[in-house]
Amino acid sequence: MNHIKTYVNNIVKNCSKAELIYWWILRALMIYGIVESLIFGDEYLGSSQPLQMTANLVGMFAYEICQLMPKNSTLRLLSPRFQNITALGFFLGSFGGAYLNFYYTLPGYDKVLHALGTAEGVYIGYEFISAIQLKLKKTCPHQIANLTALGIGFVLSSGWELFEFTYDQFFGGDAQHWSYENALAIAEGDPEKIFHLFPIGENIMRFALMDTMGDIVLNFIGAFIMYAVLCIIPYRHKGKGNVNAMIEKYHAENGTKEYSV
């Protein structure tokens, strides 16, 4: 019981009240969606929707899960701030996209989530680089951390595109919207309801390529928007949460040498 109490106290101490309230509002809505789907589930989706939402709900506890890792784990050094955007990403994708069906009722919803998802990847990358600094006790200019985070964001977004391709290729999915006929059927036969970043015109055979390239363009935009934000506000390299200052203080107190990256 003491371990559980210490664990909960550490989380409450490290997180602001606003963060905890924000997280639990999103989680409560997800739980409502899961329960409602189980009771009045969609006949076509069956159990897949509540299962998918449950998996995303677990992802919304990422910070709490990280704090269960061994003490020397890099993940335990992530600040709770990273969950402010990851929880939102899980919520918008699962509750908004799947449960409320925004993927098919709001034009461009999927594309907006691609931009947000890659921005989220850059944000997570920045947090991870900062955590590595704390683990290795090495300072690093925020400009280098930001560029590294940008690369991590692109790796994660490319990984997602590979997942979509694999899912469609080997498991019969339609994550990449490779079929214009399928998209038209979902749009109730109205081509005007099919959102596409590039004009299709008569190039129906290029529909799948246009969808994928549209995703990549939005990934690119989202990544550089977050990169620009972090260049302006490198919050882990300034103020109270300055990792470089923490590392310098550690070396000063322990009489050890500090090697910058």
Backbone as numpy.savetxt, mean C-alpha at the origin, in Angstrom:
# Nx Ny Nz CAx CAy CAz Cx Cy Cz
0.49 -12.67 30.64 -0.33 -11.45 30.64 0.52 -10.19 30.64
1.66 -10.24 31.34 2.54 -9.08 31.38 3.08 -8.74 30.00
3.38 -9.80 29.22 3.89 -9.58 27.87 2.83 -8.90 26.99
1.59 -9.36 27.12 0.51 -8.77 26.34 0.30 -7.32 26.74
0.32 -7.05 28.06 0.14 -5.68 28.55 1.25 -4.78 28.05
2.50 -5.27 28.09 3.64 -4.48 27.61 3.50 -4.21 26.12
3.08 -5.23 25.39 2.91 -5.10 23.93 1.87 -4.03 23.60
0.72 -4.09 24.26 -0.35 -3.11 24.02 0.10 -1.72 24.43
0.77 -1.61 25.58 1.23 -0.30 26.07 2.22 0.33 25.10
3.10 -0.49 24.52 4.09 0.03 23.56 3.41 0.58 22.31
2.39 -0.12 21.85 1.66 0.34 20.66 0.94 1.65 20.95
0.25 1.70 22.09 -0.48 2.92 22.47 0.49 4.09 22.66
1.67 3.80 23.24 2.66 4.85 23.49 3.24 5.39 22.19
3.46 4.51 21.21 4.10 4.92 19.97 3.14 5.56 18.97
1.85 5.32 19.13 0.86 5.83 18.19 0.06 6.98 18.82
-0.32 7.93 17.99 -1.16 9.01 18.49 -2.61 8.53 18.58
-3.41 9.22 19.37 -4.82 8.87 19.50 -5.54 9.00 18.16
-5.15 10.03 17.40 -5.78 10.25 16.09 -5.51 9.07 15.16
-4.27 8.55 15.20 -3.93 7.40 14.36 -4.75 6.17 14.75
-4.83 5.90 16.04 -5.57 4.73 16.51 -7.05 4.83 16.15
-7.63 6.02 16.29 -9.05 6.21 15.94 -9.25 6.02 14.44
-8.36 6.60 13.65 -8.42 6.50 12.19 -8.34 5.04 11.75
-7.36 4.30 12.29 -7.21 2.89 11.93 -8.47 2.10 12.26
-9.02 2.32 13.46 -10.14 1.50 13.90 -11.45 1.86 13.20
-11.56 3.07 12.70 -12.74 3.41 11.88 -12.70 2.59 10.59
-11.54 2.57 9.93 -11.40 1.79 8.69 -11.60 0.30 8.96
-11.03 -0.19 10.05 -11.15 -1.61 10.39 -12.60 -1.98 10.70
-13.30 -1.11 11.41 -14.70 -1.38 11.77 -15.56 -1.47 10.51
-15.31 -0.59 9.54 -16.06 -0.64 8.29 -15.76 -1.94 7.52
-14.49 -2.36 7.54 -14.12 -3.62 6.88 -14.81 -4.80 7.55
-14.83 -4.81 8.88 -15.49 -5.89 9.61 -16.98 -5.92 9.28
-17.59 -4.74 9.20 -19.01 -4.67 8.82 -19.21 -5.27 7.44
-18.33 -4.92 6.49 -18.45 -5.44 5.13 -18.29 -6.95 5.08
-17.38 -7.49 5.88 -17.16 -8.95 5.93 -18.40 -9.65 6.46
-18.93 -9.15 7.59 -20.11 -9.77 8.20 -21.31 -9.68 7.27
-21.50 -8.51 6.66 -22.63 -8.33 5.75 -22.50 -9.25 4.54
-21.27 -9.43 4.04 -21.04 -10.32 2.89 -21.32 -11.77 3.24
-20.99 -12.15 4.48 -21.24 -13.52 4.91 -22.74 -13.81 5.05
-23.48 -12.80 5.51 -24.92 -12.99 5.74 -25.72 -12.83 4.45
-25.42 -11.76 3.71 -26.16 -11.47 2.48 -25.22 -11.51 1.29
-24.35 -12.50 1.24 -23.30 -12.55 0.22 -23.80 -12.58 -1.20
-22.95 -12.09 -2.09 -23.23 -12.10 -3.52 -23.19 -13.54 -4.02
-24.24 -13.96 -4.73 -24.32 -15.35 -5.20 -23.18 -15.68 -6.17
-22.78 -14.71 -6.95 -21.70 -14.93 -7.94 -20.34 -15.02 -7.26
-20.07 -14.12 -6.31 -18.77 -14.10 -5.66 -18.64 -15.17 -4.58
-19.76 -15.56 -4.00 -19.73 -16.60 -2.97 -18.86 -16.20 -1.79
-18.02 -17.13 -1.35 -17.19 -16.90 -0.16 -15.92 -16.12 -0.49
-15.64 -15.89 -1.77 -14.38 -15.24 -2.14 -14.30 -13.81 -1.65
-15.44 -13.09 -1.65 -15.40 -11.69 -1.22 -15.09 -11.54 0.26
-15.81 -12.22 1.17 -15.43 -12.09 2.59 -14.02 -12.60 2.88
-13.58 -13.62 2.17 -12.21 -14.12 2.37 -11.19 -13.09 1.92
-11.45 -12.46 0.78 -10.54 -11.42 0.28 -10.51 -10.24 1.23
-11.67 -9.85 1.74 -11.75 -8.72 2.66 -11.06 -9.05 3.98
-11.18 -10.30 4.43 -10.53 -10.71 5.67 -9.02 -10.64 5.53
-8.50 -11.08 4.37 -7.06 -11.02 4.12 -6.57 -9.57 4.14
-7.36 -8.68 3.55 -6.99 -7.26 3.56 -7.12 -6.66 4.95
-8.08 -7.14 5.73 -8.23 -6.66 7.11 -6.98 -7.01 7.92
-6.45 -8.20 7.72 -5.21 -8.59 8.41 -4.09 -7.63 8.03
-4.03 -7.26 6.75 -3.01 -6.31 6.30 -3.13 -4.95 6.96
-4.32 -4.61 7.44 -4.54 -3.33 8.10 -4.00 -3.32 9.53
-3.51 -4.47 9.98 -2.86 -4.58 11.29 -1.35 -4.75 11.13
-0.81 -4.26 10.03 0.60 -4.48 9.72 1.54 -3.97 10.81
1.26 -2.79 11.34 2.14 -2.24 12.38 2.12 -3.11 13.63
0.92 -3.51 14.06 0.82 -4.37 15.24 1.53 -5.71 15.01
1.42 -6.24 13.79 2.10 -7.49 13.46 3.61 -7.31 13.49
4.08 -6.17 12.97 5.52 -5.88 12.98 6.08 -5.85 14.40
5.26 -5.37 15.34 5.72 -5.28 16.72 5.79 -6.63 17.42
5.30 -7.68 16.76 5.41 -9.04 17.29 6.70 -9.72 16.83
7.41 -9.06 15.91 8.66 -9.63 15.38 9.75 -9.62 16.45
10.82 -10.42 16.26 11.95 -10.41 17.21 12.51 -9.01 17.39
13.11 -8.75 18.53 13.61 -7.41 18.85 14.62 -6.89 17.84
15.41 -7.78 17.24 16.42 -7.33 16.29 15.89 -7.23 14.86
14.57 -7.37 14.69 13.98 -7.31 13.36 13.88 -5.86 12.87
14.21 -5.65 11.61 14.09 -4.31 11.01 12.65 -3.83 11.03
11.70 -4.75 10.84 10.28 -4.37 10.78 9.79 -3.74 12.06
10.39 -4.11 13.20 9.96 -3.52 14.47 10.36 -2.05 14.58
11.28 -1.62 13.73 11.76 -0.24 13.78 10.96 0.69 12.86
10.00 0.13 12.12 9.13 0.97 11.29 8.28 1.85 12.20
8.09 3.10 11.81 7.24 3.98 12.61 5.77 3.66 12.31
4.86 3.91 13.25 3.44 3.62 12.99 2.85 4.46 11.86
3.54 5.49 11.45 3.00 6.35 10.40 2.78 5.61 9.08
3.59 4.57 8.83 3.45 3.88 7.55 2.07 3.27 7.40
1.44 2.91 8.54 0.13 2.28 8.46 -0.98 3.27 8.13
-0.71 4.55 8.26 -1.72 5.54 7.90 -2.08 5.45 6.42
-1.08 5.13 5.59 -1.35 5.04 4.15 -1.62 3.60 3.72
-0.96 2.61 4.36 -1.21 1.23 3.95 -2.62 0.79 4.33
-3.11 1.21 5.50 -4.47 0.86 5.90 -5.48 1.45 4.92
-5.21 2.68 4.48 -6.10 3.32 3.51 -6.09 2.57 2.19
-4.89 2.11 1.77 -4.79 1.37 0.52 -5.59 0.07 0.57
-5.44 -0.69 1.65 -6.21 -1.93 1.80 -7.71 -1.64 1.81
-8.09 -0.57 2.50 -9.50 -0.22 2.62 -10.11 0.16 1.28
-9.43 1.03 0.54 -9.96 1.49 -0.74 -10.03 0.36 -1.76
-9.03 -0.52 -1.72 -9.02 -1.62 -2.67 -10.06 -2.68 -2.36
-10.21 -3.03 -1.09 -11.11 -4.12 -0.71 -12.53 -3.64 -0.43
-12.68 -2.68 0.48 -14.02 -2.20 0.83 -14.61 -1.37 -0.31
-13.83 -0.42 -0.81 -14.34 0.44 -1.87 -14.43 -0.28 -3.21
-13.32 -0.94 -3.60 -13.28 -1.57 -4.92 -14.13 -2.81 -5.04
-13.95 -3.75 -4.08 -14.65 -5.03 -4.17 -16.05 -4.98 -3.54
-16.13 -4.55 -2.27 -17.41 -4.60 -1.55 -18.42 -3.60 -2.13
-18.00 -2.35 -2.33 -18.91 -1.34 -2.89 -18.92 -1.34 -4.41
-18.09 -2.22 -5.01 -18.05 -2.41 -6.46 -17.62 -1.15 -7.22
-16.77 -0.32 -6.61 -16.33 0.91 -7.26 -15.47 0.64 -8.49
-14.85 -0.55 -8.55 -14.04 -0.87 -9.73 -14.86 -0.79 -11.01
-16.17 -1.09 -10.90 -17.01 -1.15 -12.09 -18.08 -0.07 -12.14
-18.21 0.70 -11.05 -19.23 1.76 -11.06 -18.62 3.16 -11.08
-17.37 3.30 -10.68 -16.69 4.60 -10.73 -15.61 4.57 -11.80
-15.78 5.32 -12.87 -14.79 5.32 -13.94 -13.40 5.71 -13.44
-12.41 4.90 -13.78 -11.03 5.23 -13.42 -10.64 4.88 -12.00
-11.53 4.23 -11.24 -11.21 3.92 -9.84 -9.97 3.04 -9.75
-9.89 2.04 -10.62 -8.74 1.14 -10.63 -7.45 1.91 -10.92
-7.52 2.85 -11.84 -6.33 3.62 -12.21 -5.87 4.52 -11.07
-6.83 5.12 -10.36 -6.49 5.95 -9.20 -5.78 5.10 -8.15
-6.27 3.87 -7.94 -5.65 2.99 -6.95 -4.26 2.56 -7.38
-4.02 2.46 -8.68 -2.66 2.15 -9.14 -1.70 3.28 -8.77
-2.13 4.51 -8.98 -1.30 5.65 -8.60 -1.08 5.69 -7.10
-2.16 5.49 -6.35 -2.06 5.48 -4.89 -1.17 4.33 -4.41
-1.33 3.16 -5.04 -0.57 1.99 -4.64 0.93 2.17 -4.81
1.34 2.80 -5.91 2.77 3.01 -6.12 3.29 4.11 -5.20
2.47 5.14 -4.96 2.84 6.16 -3.97 3.02 5.50 -2.62
2.14 4.58 -2.31 2.24 3.83 -1.06 3.53 3.02 -1.01
3.91 2.42 -2.16 5.15 1.66 -2.23 6.38 2.51 -1.95
6.39 3.73 -2.49 7.51 4.65 -2.24 7.54 5.03 -0.77
6.38 5.28 -0.20 6.26 5.65 1.21 6.79 4.52 2.10
6.38 3.29 1.81 6.85 2.13 2.57 8.35 1.98 2.41
8.84 2.21 1.19 10.28 2.13 0.94 11.06 3.12 1.78
10.54 4.33 1.90 11.20 5.35 2.72 11.23 4.93 4.18
10.10 4.41 4.67 10.05 3.92 6.05 11.04 2.77 6.26
11.12 1.86 5.28 11.99 0.70 5.41 13.46 1.11 5.42
13.84 2.05 4.57 15.23 2.54 4.54 15.57 3.20 5.88
14.64 3.96 6.43 14.86 4.60 7.73 15.03 3.56 8.83
14.23 2.48 8.75 14.35 1.41 9.74 15.69 0.69 9.63
16.16 0.50 8.39 17.48 -0.13 8.18 18.57 0.74 8.77
18.45 2.06 8.59 19.42 2.97 9.20 19.49 2.77 10.71
18.33 2.70 11.35 18.30 2.53 12.80 18.90 1.18 13.21
18.65 0.17 12.43 19.18 -1.16 12.75 20.70 -1.20 12.61
21.22 -0.61 11.52 22.66 -0.64 11.26 23.41 0.49 11.94
22.66 1.44 12.51 23.25 2.61 13.18 24.12 3.42 12.22
23.58 3.69 11.03 24.29 4.46 10.02 23.42 5.62 9.55
24.01 6.81 9.51 23.27 7.97 9.03 23.24 7.96 7.50
22.30 8.71 6.96 22.14 8.77 5.50 21.40 10.04 5.13
21.87 10.80 4.14 21.12 11.99 3.69 19.74 11.58 3.19
18.76 12.40 3.46 17.40 12.03 3.06 17.28 11.93 1.54
18.12 12.64 0.79 18.05 12.55 -0.67 18.33 11.14 -1.16
19.29 10.46 -0.53 19.61 9.08 -0.89 18.48 8.15 -0.48
17.94 8.38 0.71 16.82 7.56 1.19 15.62 7.70 0.26
15.36 8.93 -0.20 14.23 9.17 -1.09 14.40 8.46 -2.43
15.60 8.53 -3.01 15.85 7.87 -4.29 15.72 6.36 -4.16
16.22 5.82 -3.06 16.09 4.38 -2.82 14.63 3.99 -2.68
13.87 4.82 -1.97 12.45 4.56 -1.79 11.72 4.59 -3.13
12.12 5.50 -4.01 11.52 5.58 -5.34 11.73 4.27 -6.10
12.95 3.73 -6.01 13.23 2.45 -6.66 12.41 1.32 -6.08
12.25 1.30 -4.76 11.44 0.26 -4.11 9.99 0.35 -4.58
9.48 1.58 -4.72 8.11 1.75 -5.19 7.90 1.17 -6.57
8.88 1.40 -7.47 8.77 0.87 -8.82 8.88 -0.65 -8.83
9.73 -1.21 -7.97 9.85 -2.68 -7.87 8.51 -3.28 -7.43
7.88 -2.67 -6.42 6.62 -3.19 -5.91 5.51 -3.08 -6.96
5.46 -1.95 -7.69 4.42 -1.80 -8.71 4.64 -2.76 -9.87
5.89 -3.01 -10.23 6.18 -3.99 -11.29 5.81 -5.39 -10.83
6.06 -5.67 -9.54 5.69 -6.96 -8.98 4.19 -7.19 -9.06
3.41 -6.11 -8.83 1.96 -6.24 -8.91 1.51 -6.54 -10.33
2.13 -5.88 -11.33 1.78 -6.16 -12.71 2.12 -7.61 -13.08
3.23 -8.12 -12.55 3.58 -9.52 -12.78 2.56 -10.46 -12.15
2.09 -10.08 -10.96 1.04 -10.88 -10.30 -0.22 -10.92 -11.15
-0.65 -9.75 -11.65 -1.85 -9.70 -12.47 -1.70 -10.58 -13.71
-0.54 -10.49 -14.36 -0.29 -11.30 -15.55 -0.34 -12.79 -15.22
0.33 -13.19 -14.13 0.36 -14.60 -13.73 -1.04 -15.10 -13.39
-1.79 -14.28 -12.68 -3.15 -14.65 -12.28 -4.02 -14.87 -13.51
-3.92 -13.98 -14.49 -4.72 -14.10 -15.70 -4.24 -15.26 -16.57
-2.94 -15.42 -16.69 -2.36 -16.40 -17.59 -2.60 -17.84 -17.13
-2.47 -18.08 -15.82 -2.51 -19.45 -15.32 -3.75 -19.80 -14.49
-4.51 -18.78 -14.08 -5.66 -19.07 -13.23 -6.97 -18.53 -13.80
-6.93 -18.10 -15.05 -8.16 -17.70 -15.72 -8.76 -16.40 -15.23
-7.95 -15.50 -14.69 -8.47 -14.24 -14.18 -8.60 -13.18 -15.27
-9.02 -11.99 -14.86 -9.13 -10.87 -15.79 -8.61 -9.60 -15.12
-7.54 -9.76 -14.31 -6.99 -8.62 -13.58 -6.44 -7.55 -14.51
-5.91 -7.97 -15.66 -5.35 -7.01 -16.61 -6.37 -6.56 -17.65
-7.59 -6.98 -17.48 -8.66 -6.63 -18.43 -8.22 -6.91 -19.87
-7.75 -8.13 -20.07 -7.23 -8.51 -21.38 -8.33 -8.71 -22.42
-9.57 -8.82 -21.97 -10.67 -9.08 -22.90 -11.60 -7.87 -23.00
-11.66 -7.29 -24.17 -12.57 -6.17 -24.40 -14.02 -6.62 -24.26
-14.28 -7.87 -24.70 -15.63 -8.41 -24.61 -16.08 -8.52 -23.15
-15.17 -8.99 -22.27 -15.51 -9.08 -20.85 -15.80 -7.71 -20.26
-14.95 -6.74 -20.61 -15.14 -5.37 -20.10 -16.46 -4.80 -20.60
-16.80 -5.09 -21.86 -18.05 -4.59 -22.43 -19.25 -5.23 -21.74
-19.15 -6.52 -21.41 -20.24 -7.21 -20.72 -20.46 -6.60 -19.34
-19.36 -6.31 -18.63 -19.46 -5.71 -17.30 -20.07 -4.31 -17.39
-19.77 -3.62 -18.51 -20.30 -2.26 -18.72 -21.69 -2.28 -19.32
-22.36 -3.45 -19.28 -23.73 -3.61 -19.76 -23.86 -3.24 -21.23
-22.79 -3.53 -21.99 -22.82 -3.32 -23.43 -22.59 -1.89 -23.87
-22.33 -0.99 -22.92 -22.12 0.42 -23.25 -20.62 0.73 -23.25
-20.01 0.90 -24.43 -18.55 1.16 -24.48 -18.16 2.47 -23.81
-19.12 3.40 -23.65 -18.81 4.67 -23.00 -18.54 4.50 -21.52
-18.99 3.38 -20.93 -18.77 3.12 -19.51 -17.42 2.48 -19.23
-16.71 2.10 -20.28 -15.40 1.48 -20.12 -14.35 2.57 -20.01
-13.75 2.68 -18.83 -12.74 3.72 -18.65 -11.42 3.28 -19.27
-10.82 4.15 -20.05 -9.49 3.86 -20.60 -8.71 5.17 -20.66
-7.45 5.08 -20.26 -6.62 6.28 -20.20 -6.31 6.81 -21.60
-6.17 5.89 -22.55 -5.86 6.26 -23.92 -7.08 5.99 -24.80
-7.33 6.83 -25.81 -8.49 6.60 -26.69 -8.34 5.29 -27.47
-9.37 4.47 -27.46 -9.30 3.18 -28.14 -9.58 3.32 -29.63
-10.62 4.08 -29.95 -10.97 4.22 -31.35 -11.31 2.87 -31.96
-10.63 2.55 -33.04 -10.84 1.27 -33.71 -9.84 0.21 -33.27
-8.98 0.57 -32.31 -7.90 -0.34 -31.91 -8.34 -1.26 -30.76
-9.45 -1.97 -30.96 -9.96 -2.85 -29.91 -8.96 -3.95 -29.59
-8.19 -4.39 -30.58 -7.22 -5.45 -30.36 -6.10 -5.01 -29.41
-5.92 -3.69 -29.25 -4.88 -3.18 -28.36 -5.44 -2.82 -26.98
-6.67 -3.24 -26.69 -7.33 -2.88 -25.44 -6.51 -3.33 -24.23
-6.05 -4.59 -24.24 -5.30 -5.12 -23.10 -4.00 -4.35 -22.89
-3.30 -4.05 -23.99 -2.05 -3.30 -23.89 -2.31 -1.91 -23.34
-3.38 -1.28 -23.80 -3.71 0.07 -23.33 -4.03 0.05 -21.83
-4.72 -1.00 -21.38 -5.04 -1.09 -19.96 -3.78 -1.21 -19.12
-2.87 -2.09 -19.55 -1.63 -2.29 -18.80 -0.75 -1.05 -18.83
-0.64 -0.42 -20.01 0.18 0.78 -20.11 -0.45 1.94 -19.33
-1.77 1.96 -19.27 -2.43 2.97 -18.44 -2.06 2.79 -16.98
-2.01 1.52 -16.53 -1.59 1.24 -15.16 -0.18 1.73 -14.91
0.71 1.46 -15.86 2.12 1.83 -15.70 2.29 3.35 -15.66
1.54 4.05 -16.50 1.60 5.52 -16.49 1.16 6.06 -15.14
0.05 5.52 -14.60 -0.43 5.98 -13.29 0.54 5.59 -12.18
1.17 4.40 -12.29 2.20 4.01 -11.33 3.32 5.04 -11.31
3.74 5.44 -12.50 4.83 6.41 -12.65 4.45 7.74 -11.99
3.24 8.20 -12.26 2.78 9.48 -11.70 2.70 9.40 -10.18
2.10 8.34 -9.67 1.96 8.19 -8.22 3.31 8.13 -7.52
4.26 7.42 -8.13 5.58 7.28 -7.53 6.28 8.63 -7.41
6.23 9.42 -8.47 6.96 10.69 -8.44 6.25 11.75 -7.61
4.94 11.64 -7.47 4.24 12.57 -6.57 4.70 12.32 -5.13
4.74 11.03 -4.71 5.19 10.72 -3.36 6.67 11.05 -3.17
7.46 10.82 -4.21 8.89 11.17 -4.14 9.05 12.67 -3.90
8.27 13.48 -4.62 8.34 14.94 -4.46 7.90 15.34 -3.05
6.86 14.69 -2.54 6.38 14.99 -1.18 7.47 14.69 -0.16
8.14 13.55 -0.30 9.19 13.16 0.65 10.42 14.06 0.53
10.67 14.58 -0.66 11.79 15.53 -0.81 11.49 16.83 -0.08
10.22 17.22 -0.10 9.81 18.45 0.58 9.68 18.23 2.09
9.12 17.06 2.45 8.88 16.75 3.86 9.53 15.40 4.21
10.83 15.37 4.37 11.49 14.12 4.77 11.35 13.89 6.27
10.15 13.53 6.69 9.77 13.54 8.10 10.61 12.61 8.98
11.23 11.58 8.39 12.07 10.69 9.18 13.51 11.19 9.26
13.77 12.33 8.64 15.11 12.91 8.66 15.09 14.34 9.16
14.04 14.68 9.90 13.94 16.00 10.50 12.99 15.93 11.69
13.07 16.92 12.57 12.17 16.97 13.71 12.42 15.89 14.75
11.37 15.55 15.52 11.50 14.60 16.61 11.85 13.18 16.14
11.41 12.83 14.95 11.66 11.47 14.46 12.90 11.35 13.60
13.82 12.31 13.70 15.03 12.33 12.86 15.91 11.12 13.18
15.95 10.17 12.25 16.73 8.94 12.49 18.23 9.24 12.55
18.69 10.20 11.76 20.11 10.56 11.79 20.51 11.10 13.17
19.65 11.93 13.74 19.92 12.48 15.07 19.93 11.38 16.12
19.00 10.42 16.00 18.96 9.29 16.94 20.25 8.47 16.86
20.73 8.25 15.64 21.94 7.44 15.44 23.17 8.18 15.98
23.24 9.47 15.70 24.37 10.27 16.21 24.37 10.28 17.73
23.20 10.39 18.34 23.09 10.38 19.80 23.54 9.03 20.35
23.16 7.96 19.68 23.55 6.60 20.12 25.07 6.47 20.13
25.72 6.89 19.07 27.18 6.76 18.98 27.88 7.66 20.00
27.30 8.85 20.24 27.90 9.76 21.23 27.80 9.17 22.64
26.66 8.55 22.94 26.46 7.98 24.27 27.27 6.71 24.50
27.55 5.98 23.43 28.24 4.69 23.55 29.72 4.76 23.16
30.16 5.95 22.75 31.56 6.12 22.41 31.98 5.31 21.20
31.06 5.06 20.29 31.38 4.28 19.09 31.50 5.23 17.89
32.13 4.72 16.84 32.32 5.52 15.64 31.08 5.39 14.76
30.78 6.46 14.10 29.60 6.47 13.23 30.05 6.63 11.79
29.65 5.71 10.96 30.02 5.76 9.55 28.77 6.09 8.73
28.81 7.20 8.04 27.67 7.61 7.24 27.62 6.83 5.94
26.41 6.71 5.40 26.23 6.07 4.10 26.48 7.12 3.03
